[in-house]
Amino acid sequence: MNVLQSLIELDQEIFIFLNSFTSNFMDHIFWLISSKTIWIPLYAALAFVILKKQWKTGIITLLFIGILIVLCDQISTEVFKHGIKRFRPTHDPFIGNLVDTVGNYRGGKYGFVSSHATNVFGLAVFTSLLFKSKFFNYFIFSWAILVSYSRIYLGVHYPYDIIGGAILGILIGWCIFKLYSKSLNFRFSNIQLNLPVWYFPQQYITKDLNLIYTILATLFCCIILGSKTLLKI
C-alpha cells in the first residue's frame, strides 16, 4: 500500500467519524451555517465598516475583496475540482452509502478543494490583516472554521478537501492583501505623487468593529433559535 492510498484511507476514516455526530437539531444548524445567503448581513457589516471612514479608500478595499472572492471561487473550482476530479464523499463509489446527508443534499460531483473553505479563509485572512485586531481574528477565524466544518457535517467534503481549501484561501488572501497594500503604499511620499489623503490606508479601532461582532453574534443566535423552531414544525 503506497503512501497516497494510506492518506486517502485515513481521510475517509476521519470523515466517517466526524460525519457520524448528527442529530435533527444539528442538521438544521449546520445547514444554515453552510448557507451562503445567511451571512449576507455579515458581509454588509464588513462593507459598512470599510466604507465608514474614508469611502474612496473603502471602495478600493472592497474592489480587492471582490477580486479575492472571484479568484478563490474560480481557482478552487476550475483548477482544483475540475483538474483533480476527486469525488465528494456523497459521490464516492466506495463510501457513498455510509455518508449521513441532510435533506439528501449531495453537492456537485467533485470536492477537492472545498470552495466554501477557500472563500471563507481567504476573506478571514484578508480582513484580519486589514483590521489588525486579535479579537476580530478570534471571531472571523472561528466563523471560517465553523462554515468549513459544516461541509463535513453535511457529508459533501472530506477533511482533506477542507484543509486544502483553507490553505488555498490563506495563500490567496495573503497575496491579494499584499497587492492591496502595495496599491495604497507606494514607496513615495504623498507630496511627491500629489495623491489625495483618502488614498492612504486607514486605521480601524475597536468601536468600528463592534458592529461586526454584534451582527455575527446575532446571526449565530438566529441560527440556533431558527433551528429550534424548525424542529417544532
C-alpha positions as CSV (number, residue, x, y, z in Angstrom):
1,M,0.0,0.0,0.0
2,N,1.5,3.3,-1.1
3,V,1.6,6.5,1.0
4,L,-1.1,8.2,-1.1
5,Q,-3.5,5.4,-0.6
6,S,-2.8,5.4,3.1
7,L,-3.6,9.1,3.3
8,I,-6.8,8.7,1.3
9,E,-8.0,5.9,3.6
10,L,-7.1,8.0,6.7
11,D,-9.1,10.9,5.2
12,Q,-12.1,8.6,4.7
13,E,-11.9,7.2,8.2
14,I,-11.7,10.7,9.7
15,F,-14.6,11.8,7.6
16,I,-16.8,8.9,8.6
17,F,-16.0,9.6,12.3
18,L,-16.8,13.4,12.0
19,N,-19.8,12.9,9.8
20,S,-21.4,10.4,12.3
21,F,-22.1,13.0,15.0
22,T,-25.6,14.0,13.8
23,S,-29.0,15.0,15.2
24,N,-32.1,16.7,13.8
25,F,-31.2,19.9,15.7
26,M,-27.6,20.0,14.5
27,D,-28.8,19.2,11.0
28,H,-30.7,22.5,10.9
29,I,-27.9,24.4,12.5
30,F,-25.2,23.2,10.1
31,W,-27.5,23.5,7.1
32,L,-27.9,27.2,7.9
33,I,-24.3,27.7,8.7
34,S,-23.4,26.3,5.3
35,S,-25.8,28.6,3.5
36,K,-24.2,31.5,1.7
37,T,-27.2,33.8,2.0
38,I,-27.4,33.6,5.8
39,W,-24.2,35.5,6.0
40,I,-25.2,38.5,3.8
41,P,-25.7,40.7,6.9
42,L,-22.1,39.9,8.0
43,Y,-20.8,40.9,4.5
44,A,-22.9,44.1,4.6
45,A,-21.4,44.9,8.1
46,L,-17.9,44.4,6.8
47,A,-18.6,46.6,3.8
48,F,-20.1,49.3,6.0
49,V,-17.1,49.4,8.4
50,I,-14.7,49.5,5.5
51,L,-16.6,52.4,3.8
52,K,-17.4,54.3,7.0
53,K,-14.3,56.5,7.5
54,Q,-13.0,57.1,4.0
55,W,-15.3,55.8,1.4
56,K,-13.0,56.3,-1.5
57,T,-10.3,54.2,0.1
58,G,-13.1,51.8,1.1
59,I,-14.2,51.3,-2.5
60,I,-10.6,50.3,-3.4
61,T,-10.6,47.9,-0.4
62,L,-13.9,46.3,-1.5
63,L,-12.7,46.0,-5.1
64,F,-9.7,43.9,-3.9
65,I,-12.0,41.8,-1.7
66,G,-14.2,41.2,-4.8
67,I,-11.1,40.1,-6.7
68,L,-10.2,37.9,-3.8
69,I,-13.5,36.1,-3.8
70,V,-13.6,35.6,-7.5
71,L,-10.1,34.2,-7.5
72,C,-10.9,31.9,-4.5
73,D,-14.0,30.6,-6.2
74,Q,-12.6,30.2,-9.7
75,I,-9.3,28.6,-8.7
76,S,-10.9,26.2,-6.2
77,T,-13.5,25.1,-8.8
78,E,-11.9,25.4,-12.2
79,V,-8.3,24.5,-11.3
80,F,-8.7,22.1,-8.4
81,K,-12.1,20.5,-8.6
82,H,-12.2,20.1,-12.3
83,G,-8.5,19.4,-12.6
84,I,-8.1,16.8,-9.8
85,K,-11.6,15.3,-10.1
86,R,-11.7,13.8,-6.7
87,F,-15.2,12.6,-5.8
88,R,-17.1,14.1,-3.0
89,P,-18.0,11.6,-0.2
90,T,-21.6,11.6,-1.4
91,H,-20.5,10.5,-4.9
92,D,-17.7,8.2,-3.8
93,P,-18.5,4.7,-5.0
94,F,-16.6,3.2,-2.0
95,I,-18.2,5.0,0.9
96,G,-21.1,6.9,-0.6
97,N,-23.6,4.6,1.1
98,L,-22.0,5.4,4.5
99,V,-22.5,9.1,4.3
100,D,-25.0,10.9,6.5
101,T,-26.6,13.6,4.4
102,V,-29.1,16.4,5.3
103,G,-32.2,16.6,3.1
104,N,-30.4,14.2,0.7
105,Y,-28.2,17.1,-0.4
106,R,-25.2,15.7,-2.2
107,G,-23.5,18.7,-3.9
108,G,-21.6,18.5,-7.2
109,K,-19.6,15.6,-8.4
110,Y,-16.1,16.7,-7.3
111,G,-14.9,18.1,-4.0
112,F,-11.2,18.8,-3.8
113,V,-10.8,21.5,-2.8
114,S,-13.7,23.0,-0.8
115,S,-14.8,26.3,-2.4
116,H,-16.6,27.2,0.9
117,A,-13.3,26.7,2.8
118,T,-11.3,28.6,0.2
119,N,-13.7,31.6,0.2
120,V,-14.1,32.0,4.0
121,F,-10.5,31.5,4.8
122,G,-9.5,33.9,2.0
123,L,-11.8,36.5,3.4
124,A,-10.7,35.8,7.0
125,V,-7.1,36.3,6.2
126,F,-7.6,39.5,4.2
127,T,-9.8,41.1,6.8
128,S,-7.6,40.0,9.7
129,L,-4.6,41.7,8.0
130,L,-6.8,44.7,7.3
131,F,-8.3,45.3,10.7
132,K,-5.3,44.1,12.8
133,S,-7.3,43.1,15.8
134,K,-6.7,39.9,17.8
135,F,-10.4,39.9,19.0
136,F,-11.6,40.2,15.4
137,N,-9.3,37.3,14.4
138,Y,-10.9,35.1,17.0
139,F,-14.3,35.9,15.7
140,I,-13.6,35.7,11.9
141,F,-11.5,32.5,12.1
142,S,-14.0,30.8,14.4
143,W,-16.6,31.6,11.8
144,A,-14.4,30.3,9.0
145,I,-13.8,27.0,10.8
146,L,-17.5,26.5,11.6
147,V,-18.5,27.2,8.0
148,S,-15.8,24.8,6.8
149,Y,-16.8,22.0,9.2
150,S,-20.4,22.4,8.2
151,R,-19.4,20.9,4.8
152,I,-18.1,17.8,6.5
153,Y,-21.2,17.6,8.7
154,L,-23.4,17.8,5.6
155,G,-21.4,15.0,4.0
156,V,-20.2,16.8,0.9
157,H,-16.5,17.2,1.7
158,Y,-13.6,15.2,3.1
159,P,-11.3,16.7,5.8
160,Y,-8.5,17.0,3.2
161,D,-10.9,19.0,1.0
162,I,-11.4,21.4,3.8
163,I,-7.7,21.6,4.7
164,G,-6.7,22.1,1.1
165,G,-9.3,24.8,0.6
166,A,-8.2,26.5,3.8
167,I,-4.6,26.5,2.7
168,L,-5.5,27.8,-0.7
169,G,-7.7,30.5,0.7
170,I,-5.0,31.6,3.2
171,L,-2.5,31.9,0.3
172,I,-4.8,33.8,-2.0
173,G,-5.9,36.1,0.9
174,W,-2.4,36.9,1.8
175,C,-1.3,37.5,-1.8
176,I,-4.2,39.8,-2.6
177,F,-3.7,41.7,0.6
178,K,0.0,42.3,-0.3
179,L,-1.1,43.6,-3.7
180,Y,-3.7,45.7,-2.0
181,S,-1.1,47.2,0.4
182,K,1.3,48.0,-2.4
183,S,-1.5,49.7,-4.3
184,L,-2.1,52.0,-1.3
185,N,1.5,52.4,-0.1
186,F,3.8,53.4,-3.0
187,R,7.4,54.0,-1.9
188,F,6.9,57.7,-2.5
189,S,5.6,60.4,-0.3
190,N,2.1,61.9,-0.6
191,I,3.6,65.1,-1.8
192,Q,5.8,63.5,-4.5
193,L,2.9,61.7,-6.0
194,N,0.5,64.5,-5.3
195,L,-2.1,62.0,-4.1
196,P,-5.1,62.9,-2.0
197,V,-5.2,62.0,1.6
198,W,-8.0,59.5,1.1
199,Y,-5.8,57.2,-1.0
200,F,-3.7,56.1,2.0
201,P,-4.5,53.3,4.5
202,Q,-6.8,54.0,7.4
203,Q,-6.7,52.6,11.0
204,Y,-9.7,50.7,12.3
205,I,-10.5,51.0,16.0
206,T,-12.4,48.6,18.3
207,K,-15.5,50.8,18.1
208,D,-15.5,50.4,14.3
209,L,-15.5,46.6,14.7
210,N,-18.3,46.3,17.3
211,L,-20.9,46.3,14.6
212,I,-19.3,43.2,13.0
213,Y,-19.2,41.4,16.4
214,T,-22.8,42.3,17.0
215,I,-24.0,41.1,13.6
216,L,-22.0,37.9,13.8
217,A,-23.3,37.1,17.3
218,T,-26.8,37.9,16.3
219,L,-26.7,35.7,13.3
220,F,-25.5,32.7,15.4
221,C,-28.3,33.3,17.8
222,C,-30.8,33.4,14.9
223,I,-29.4,30.2,13.6
224,I,-29.8,28.4,16.9
225,L,-33.3,29.8,17.5
226,G,-34.3,29.1,13.9
227,S,-33.2,25.5,14.3
228,K,-35.2,25.1,17.4
229,T,-38.3,26.5,15.7
230,L,-37.8,24.2,12.7
231,L,-37.7,21.2,15.0
232,K,-41.2,22.0,16.2
233,I,-42.7,22.3,12.7
